[in-house]
Amino acid sequence: MFKTNNPNTWCAGCPDFMIKAALERAMTALIKEEGWKKEDLVLVTDIGCSSKIYDYLDLSAFDGLHGRAIPAAIGINLGNPKMKVIVCAGDGGTYNEGMEHFVQACRYNPDITLLVFNNQVFSLTIGQATATTEEGFIEKTHPDGVQEKPLNPVTLALESGASFVARVSALELIHMEEVFKKAIKHKGFSFIDILQPCIVFHNTSDYLKKNTIKIEPSNLEEAKKEAAKWSYDTQGQIAIGVFYEERKKNMEEKYLKK
Ligand SMILES: Cc1ncc(C[n+]2csc(CCOP(=O)(O)OP(=O)(O)O)c2C)c(N)n1
């Protein structure tokens, strides 16, 4: 239903293929189960490997600037609140260049879904560290290793008031599909941090395969505790699942009152 004829330039074996497959399955299921039309869905992309998905999905779409996909998505949502707006962006675009938009989206609660392809590096520009790269990681711009601790975007989203916060592994297709469906149906800002190994510049595949654990926290405090247990490094178990979901007034309901 979403196939295009554009050549695909993702690396062979990149987990981005899994994310795309899970998103296609989720959208197909929602169209069937919810009576939505394909035309109700809009894709908004950023810049980077993640955002090449713009070329690979046959959907109404807008390709933004690096870090600026969220405000474009909010504009589309407020212009036509019936549209289901799905943003695909990288961790560099979201947690570095576009950090302010991410935090404000958590606060304002626009009815959009944000899928962050978090490979913990700027992949398309060949592997520089982002805000979620682990301390000590060596790449060309940090020959002695990254000196900072990584940001925890799940904790940040929970602390910033996001109404739907989840984390998934790009290596677990069916779980991704289930969480994507819940996120797209959520009537507010739904954020999913997708742990996506970059098989060339930051390959966490073996660690991720062995160390995920599915969780279902029952309240915000528990969600914050679960989020704090793993620090975007290579130690311990990684909680995945929907950390938190709450129906709050979204941006349209707050600002487009008739
Ligand atoms: C406004 C702007 N700034 C910088 C760039 C250069 N650039 C292209 S891809 C890229 C890295 C993207 O990294 P990330 O957002 O993490 O996505 P990934 O490639 O890892 O999926 C950068 C910095 C750009 N194209 N536009």
The ligand as a Tripos MOL2 file, in Angstrom:
@<TRIPOS>MOLECULE
LIG
   26    27     1     0     0
SMALL
NO_CHARGES

@<TRIPOS>ATOM
      1 C1         20.1710   22.4210    8.5760 C.3       1 LIG1
      2 C2         21.1590   21.2910    8.3340 C.ar      1 LIG1
      3 N1         22.1890   21.1110    9.1890 N.ar      1 LIG1
      4 C3         23.0760   20.1190    8.9690 C.ar      1 LIG1
      5 C4         22.9570   19.2920    7.8770 C.ar      1 LIG1
      6 C5         23.9870   18.2220    7.6130 C.3       1 LIG1
      7 N2         23.5220   16.8990    7.9730 N.ar      1 LIG1
      8 C6         22.9880   16.0770    7.0350 C.ar      1 LIG1
      9 S1         22.6250   14.5670    7.6630 S.2       1 LIG1
     10 C7         23.1710   15.0150    9.1890 C.ar      1 LIG1
     11 C8         23.1880   14.0140   10.3160 C.3       1 LIG1
     12 C9         21.8560   13.5270   10.7140 C.3       1 LIG1
     13 O1         21.9640   12.8050   11.9200 O.3       1 LIG1
     14 P1         20.6840   12.3640   12.6990 P.3       1 LIG1
     15 O2         19.7300   13.4890   12.8220 O.co2     1 LIG1
     16 O3         21.0980   11.6940   13.9570 O.co2     1 LIG1
     17 O4         20.0330   11.3040   11.7090 O.3       1 LIG1
     18 P2         20.6350    9.9100   11.1820 P.3       1 LIG1
     19 O5         21.4110   10.1990    9.9160 O.co2     1 LIG1
     20 O6         21.5010    9.3310   12.2490 O.co2     1 LIG1
     21 O7         19.4150    9.0790   10.9190 O.co2     1 LIG1
     22 C10        23.6310   16.3390    9.2010 C.ar      1 LIG1
     23 C11        24.2130   17.0080   10.3690 C.3       1 LIG1
     24 C12        21.8550   19.5110    7.0310 C.ar      1 LIG1
     25 N3         21.6600   18.7450    5.9630 N.pl3     1 LIG1
     26 N4         20.9780   20.5090    7.2770 N.ar      1 LIG1
@<TRIPOS>BOND
     1     1     2 1
     2     2     3 ar
     3     2    26 ar
     4     3     4 ar
     5     4     5 ar
     6     5     6 1
     7     5    24 ar
     8     6     7 1
     9     7     8 ar
    10     7    22 ar
    11     8     9 ar
    12     9    10 ar
    13    10    11 1
    14    10    22 ar
    15    11    12 1
    16    12    13 1
    17    13    14 1
    18    14    15 2
    19    14    16 1
    20    14    17 1
    21    17    18 1
    22    18    19 2
    23    18    20 1
    24    18    21 1
    25    22    23 1
    26    24    25 1
    27    24    26 ar
@<TRIPOS>SUBSTRUCTURE
     1 LIG1         1 GROUP 0 **** ****
